[in-house]
Amino acid sequence: MAFRDRVEPTAKIVHPGAHGHRRKRGLALSDNIEIITTFEHAFRAADRATIDELCDPGLVDHNPAPGHEPTLAGFKQKVAGFKAIFPDLEEDLQDIIATGDTVATRWVVTGSLQQEFMGIPASGQTIKVEGMNFYRLKDGRVTDIWTQFDGVALMQQLGAIPA
């Protein structure tokens, strides 16, 4: 099947704050963007209450951290762990796009290593890492999350591997 055969021909890129773009059924694309923008902030702040509010109980984390289950509970453990390791973690949400029930974000996070991470001792070393998340929503709740980030750059910045 060709790529163009898999893409919804009416897909639209919607930027934060855009209004009036509606899918055939369900929430407006702008509603999905608002949900994910709130979710991204909750993710970085380790705000468990907001994560619970915005996630389907059956959430599937397609990229769980080592030793974590691909479930909502595992995702919340991953979030809490990263917040403990990088307590000053800040996110610059660079892009957010939506089509149908899918929202994608591109981001840059900065922070400093304040606890041991994968055998790397806490050093206060600052990091700046780029990444992307893809989300699937159903009835206004996150059902799936895929995360990809530049792990090599992270490990280089922490001195674990040569630059």
Secondary structure, 3 states (H helix, E strand, C coil): CCHHHHCCCCCCCCCCCCCCCECCCCCEHHHHHHHHHHHHHHHHHCCHHHHHHHEEEEEEECCCCCCCCCCHHHHHHHHHHHHHHCCCCEEEEEEEEEECCEEEEEEEEEEECCCCECCECCCCCEEEEEEEEEEEEECCEEEEEEEEECHHHHHHHCCCCCC
